[in-house]
Amino acid sequence: MTQRKASSQDPVTIVGGRPMHRAVEVSQLPTGIEQILTLSALDCSLRDRFAADPIAAAASKGVRLQPTEEALLRQTPAETLRAMAEQAVIPRAMSRRAFVKPVAASIVALITGSAFLLCSGCTGADSWDPDGGEAGTDQMWMQIAGHTCYVYLCAASQQDPTKPVPVLLALHDLGETCLSNVQRWRAAADKYGFNIVSVNWTEEPATQQAKDKLAADLGSILDEFGKTYAITPGYRHLSGRGAATPILWKGAFEGAAHAWRSVVFLGGVPDGDWVGAPETALAKLSSGPPALYYVMGTSDAQLDSAKALTQALSTKGATTKLAEVSGSTAEAVLDFSAIWIWLFSHE
């Protein structure tokens, strides 16, 4: 593998600020290794699996390795593999057009191509052809209020950052990265003109303290983002999946509820005994909670809790919708444009 010193015209950074011992440009790595290193840099649990068994880790994310890549990974010590993932260089602030040219096409596929590494399910039926001309969107990494975020801008913000547009702040599930949210929501963002701020909260092990801090920082993240890209007043929305649901509940329903217009939970259940003691679970509920769109699979063990939660919220005057999907939430194919219309229309 070769390496090239980064220039001022080609900014690079270590995601999350890890010390850079040497700058290895992702565009100069073999395609499959490039993909699995990028994902491992963004997901601490995958990083552990990659160091222990890189071939199996790549297969678990659908990354196809060439025989030469497999041979290289097999002969590389585990500690070296971990160091490679920790030192993987992610572009700090590249537009989609800039992203396509200097960085290998396989990295673009992480975001704009197949869903093989974006999420295990709940992918949505929407698709986007990255070669179908300019879609009017930009994508970039940003450090916002101390959090690593991947930002997807609609055409209006790209053309005029001072023009207010709605924004969706999204948190992914464990075993995913912030790129998963771009896969889910990008077509709706293109069609309806809203921005996506996707926080990569699983880059390092998520302690309870870290989760509580993120819940408290949700509003600050959008406040800071809004200094660069204007947000339509009253149109701040949240999306979370699985393990992120308790974080969003704490930040939006037990925090500054008035700051959020609506929230979607893609599976997961907030902490509390929602079936046996819903009033106790709602003890910290803020006044004027946001509207809630709750997706839960009919085969999910948490379905009864989701039903009890939405019913309890309704008794407090909140607008709620429980969308039961056949099978498990993780395997559901959802219409995210329809979900966005609901989120946008309710408060």
RACORUR-V357154 format. One line per field, one symbol per residue. phi: phi as a letter, one per 40 degrees, with the letter a starting at -180 (. if undefined). psi: psi as a letter, one per 30 degrees, with the letter a starting at -180 (. if undefined). A space follows every 50 residues. Layout:
phi->???
psi->???
This chain:
phi->.cabccbccbcbaccggcdccacbcccbcddccdccccccccbccccccc ccacccccccbgccccdcccccccccddccccccccbdcbdcabcccccc ccbdcccccdbbbcccbcacafcgccaaccccgccgbbbacacbfgbcbb bbcccccccaccccbcbbcbbcccgbbccdccdcbccccccbgbcbbbcc cbcbdcccccccccdccdccdcccdccbbcbcdgbbbbbabfccdccccc cbbbbcdccbcabbbcggbcchccccacccccdbcccgcccbbbbacccc ccdcccccccccccccgccbabccbcgcccbcbbccccccdcdccba
psi->kllkkklffikllkkggkkjekjjkffglleeeeeeeeeeffjeeeeeee eeieeeeeefggkjkleeeeeeeegkleeeeeeeefgkkkkeikleeeee efkkffeeffefblgfgelfahflfllkjfgglkfgllklkkjkhgkkkk kjkleeeeejffjkllkjkkkllkgllffeeeeefeeeeeefhllkjjki fgelkjleeeeeeeeffeeeeeeeeffejkkkkghklkklkcffeeeeee feffbieffkelkkkialklklifeeieeefgegklkhllkkjjkkkfgk fgeeeeeeeeeeeefggkklkjjkkkblefgkjljfeeeeeeeefl.
